[in-house]
Amino acid sequence: MEYGIVRHDWKHNEVKALFDMPFNDLLFHAASVHRKNFKQNEVQISTLLSIKTGACPEDCKYCPQSGHYKTDLERERLMEVEKVVNQAKLAKEKGATRFCMGAAWSDPKDRDMPYIEKMVKEVSALGLETCMTLGKLDNEKAHALRDAGLDYYNHNLDTSPEYYEQIITTRTYQDRLNTIDHVRDAGMKVCSGGIVGMGEQAADRYGLLMQLANLPKQPESVPINMLVKVAGTPLEDVDDLDHFEFIRTIAVARIMMPESYVRLSAGRTAMNEQMQSMCFFAGANSIFYGDKLLTTENPEADADMNLLKKLGMKPETREDYSDEAYEASLNSAIADKATSELFYEAK
């Protein structure tokens, strides 16, 4: 098998063969593919802000924001545009190049769109890449977000088609694929990945990566989340996923989607520095930065920057920012321990 080629015809037996490869061989191939397509030792830094928290009508079994489950999450309404923009400014000062905004909706309503579009325009004007996750989109809303200047839209497939109904019943797999189609038709970039460790079988991890890689155009960004178990959700007592299996998932994603950013996303609080380092070696080159990832914990920002420093890695730069500016922001982030003031404290 030749590695590092973008393909859209992956078969189950081929993906299984990658997962079954000796661990060190798999990481070697994944690291080699990564270095062919991206600058080595650079990590894209993104910040994720919850702009509307809780009371979601969907029944995703992993999610504390679902209105179907009793968790300690406090419901909050859509944030004011000015507050969102202020958080984006602070994230930029700390080295973020992409600002992601998430709302706990089944889909955005017409009354919300003017506020959402204004958020996109004002955050984009700061020089940040913009990303949103708002639930299902129809063609009209996708084009409206594109016209406002949205760069990326996040809509995860979550798991394989076969396991999907064990996790979500209020939205179909085809609904998710349709939203991705609308995003593509509007000309925006796609951020789509999934969650592992939800009690699925290994074959479901193969199926998830096959679905993503075999899309007509592979997602530009692929977040791989490890389940964060939250009390009150149906998955709070599911067995932990073996960490080596998670690293294998990162490595196989890198091989199957060689030109995509592979984001080490939710679940990093359960990963020590050594595990995260292996994920970077396996091809992960994007992280969420800050002490909140929507409504669950994320490693503190200064700890993230200290780890990158230890590894000789640095935040990825955008064309409109100098290396010197990013070096300054990196050093500032390491020195500044008061990160809790910078990110939205969704309760």
N, C-alpha and C positions, 0 to 999 in steps of 0.2 A: 504494500500500500504506500502510495506517495502522500506525504503529509504537507499541509500548508496550502492546499488548493481549495478554493471556495466551491463547494458542491451543494446540490439541492436534491440529491437522490440517495441519501444515506439509508441503509438497510439495517434491520435489527441485529443481524449477525455481525455486521461490521462494527457497530457501536459496542456490542457485547465484547468483541475481541479487543477493543481498546480498553475497556474497563478491566478485562481479565489479564492484561499485559503486566509483567513484573513491574512493581511500583517504580523503581528507579528508571527503568526503560521508558515508562509512560511519561515521567517528569522530564526526562531528557528530550524526548520528541516534542512535548508541549513547549518547553523552554526554547527549543530551536525554532519552532513555528513562531513563537512570540517575537523573537529577535529579528525574524525576517520581515515583520510587519509593523513593529513599533520600536521607538527608541528604548534602549535598555535602561533600566533603573529609573524610569519615570512613572509616576502614578497620577492619574487624573483625580483631582480633589473636588468632590461635590458636597453640597449642603442640602439637606432635606428639611423643609418646614411644613408642619401641619397647619394648613390655612383654615380648615374646618374639621372639627374633631367629634367623633362619636355619632350614635343614632343612625348608623348606616342600615338600610333595609335588607341588604344582602346577608346571607347566612354562612359566610366563609368560616369554617370551623376553627381556623387558626387565629382569627382576628378579634382583638379586644374592642374594636370599634363597632362591631356588629350590634345592632339593637336587639338581636335574638338572645344575647347572653348577658348574664349579670356579672360584670367586672367592676373594678373600682374606678373605671374611666369616667371622668366628668364630661358631659356633653358641652360643646362650645360652638357658637355660631361662626359664620364666615368672618375671618379677620378683616379689619379695615385695610384698604390699599396702602395707606401711609405706613402702617405698622409692618406690613410685608416688605415694603421697599426699604425701611430702616434695617430690618433683619438681613436683607440682601446686601446692603452696604457693609454691614459688619462682617458678613461671611466673606465678601471680597477682600476686606482688609486683612483677613486671616488666611488668605491664600486660595480660597475656592475659585474655580473657574466656571463651575456650573451650579445654578441655583434651581432646585427642584421644589415644586409646591404640590402638596397632596391634600385632597378633600375627601372626606368619608361620605361619598354619594353613590347611589346607583348610577346616576348620570346627572350632569349639570342641567339645571332648569333655565328656561329662557330669562327669567328675572335675574339670574346670577351672572349671565354672560357679560353684561357691560362691565361689571366689577372685575371679572376674571381677565377680560381683554385689557383693561387698564393696568392690572398687575403685570401682565406680560410685557406691555409696552414700556412701563417704567423700569422694570428690572432689566429688560434688554438694553435700555438706554444707559445702564451702568457699565456695559461692556461684558456682562455675564451671559453665558449660554443659558437658555431657559428651558425648563422641562416641567410638565404638569402630569398629574395622575388624578383624574376626576371621574373615573368610571367609564361607562359606555358612551360612545360618541356616534352621532349620525353624521352623514356627509356634510350637512349644513354647518353644524357646530365645529367640525374638523376644519372646514375652510375658514370659518370665522377666527379660530385660534391661529391658523396659518397667517391670515391677514394681519393679525395683531403682532406677529413676529415670533411666535413660539417655535423653538428649534426642535425640541424632542417631545414626544408624548409617550408616557409609560403606561403599558397595559400588559400585565403579566399573564402568561398561560397557566401558571401555578404548578401544574403537574401533567401527567400523561392524559390523553383522552380517556383511557380505560379506567383510571383511578379518580377522575375528576368528580364524578357524581358522589363519591364517598366523602368529598370535601365541601362541595358547593351544590346546592339544588336550585337556587333562585336565579341563576344565570347559566346559560349553556356554554359549552366549549365553542360552538359556532358563533355565539354572540361575541366572544372575545376575538375570534378570528375576523369577524366582520368589522369590529372597531379598528383592528390593525390595518385592514384594507382601506378603511376611510381615512386613516392617518396617512397612509402611503399615497392615496389618490389626491390628498390635499397638498402633498409635497413636503411633509414634515418627516423628520427622522424618527425611527421607532426604537424605544427602549422596552424590551420584553424579556422576561426570564421566568424564574419559578422558585419554589420553596422545596427543599429536601428535608427529610427527617420528620415527615408527617405520617409515618406508619406505612409508607408505600413500599413496594418491592423494588429490587434493583431494576427490574424490567421497566418500571415506571420512570425511573431516572433516565434510562435509555430513551424511552418514548418522549419525554419532555424535550431532551436535546435534539432528537430527530425532528420533532414538530418545529422547533425554532430554526434549525439549520436548513430544513427543507421548505421554508417559506419562499415565495418567489424572489424576495430579496431578504437576506439575513438581517436581523436587527443590528443597528449600529452599536447598541449598548445592550448587554445581557447581564442583568443582576442575578446572582446566584445567592439565595437566602438560605440560611439554616434556621429551622423553626425556632422561634422564641416562645417557649411554653408559658402561657399566661393563665393564672387561676381564673376559673369561671368559664373558660372556653372548652369545647369538647376534646381538644387535643392536649389538655394540661398534663395528662399522665402518660402520654405516648412515650415509648422507649427512645432513648437518645440514639442518634445516628453515630456510627463509628467515625471518628475524625479522619481516618485514612480514606474512608468512602467519600467524605465530603471533598477532600483534596483531589481524589480521582475525578470527581464530578467537575471541578474547576479545570483540571488538565484536559479532560475529554472535550469540554466546551471550547477550550482554546484551540484544540486541534480541528474540531468540526467547524468552528466559526473564526477562522484565522485573522480576519480583518476587523472583528468586532471588539469593542471594549468589553472585558469580562469583569464585572463589578463584584468585589467581595462585599456583600451587603449585610442584611440583618443576621444577628447571631454572633457577632464578633466579640461580645462580652464573654462568651463561653470559650473563646479561643485564646490561648497564650501567645506570646510573641513568636515562639518557634513555629506554631501552627500557621499563623498568619504569614510568616516568612516563607514557609513552604508553598502557601497559596500564591504568593507573589512569584516564586520561582516557577510554579506550574502555569503561570500565564495571567493571573489576575492583575489588572493594571488600572483599577478604579476603586475608590472607596468613598463611603459617606463619612463626612467629617463633622464632628460635633457631638454633644452629649445626649442628643435625642434623635431617634430615627422614627419619625411620626410619633408613636406613643410608647415605644419600648427603648430600653437603654442602648447606648452606643458608647464605645470607648471614648474617654475624654479627649478633646482635641489635642491637648499638649502631649498626651501619651502617644497619639498617632504620629505626631511630628517627631517625637523622640525616637520612635521605632524606625521611621524613615531615615533619620539621621544615623542610627546605628547600622543600618543596612547599606548606607552610602547611596540612598535613593533620594529623589527630590520630587516635588509637585510638578506635574506637566505644565508647561507654559503655553499660553495662547499667543498668536502672532502679534497681538496689539499690546503685549506686555514684555518687558525686558527680563532677562535672567537675573539682573541685579535686583529688580523690584521683587521677584519671587524669593530670592535669597534673603532679602530683608524681611519679607513676610514670614518666611520659615523661622528665622531667628526670633522674630517677635512672638510668634505663636509658642515657641518653646519656652520663652521667658515668661510669657503671660499665663498665669495659672487660673485666672478668673474667667474661665470659659463659660461658666453657667449663665452669665449675663447675656451671652451672645446668641443663644438659640432658644427657640420657643419651648416653653415648659408646658407641653400638652399634658394634662392630668388624666 
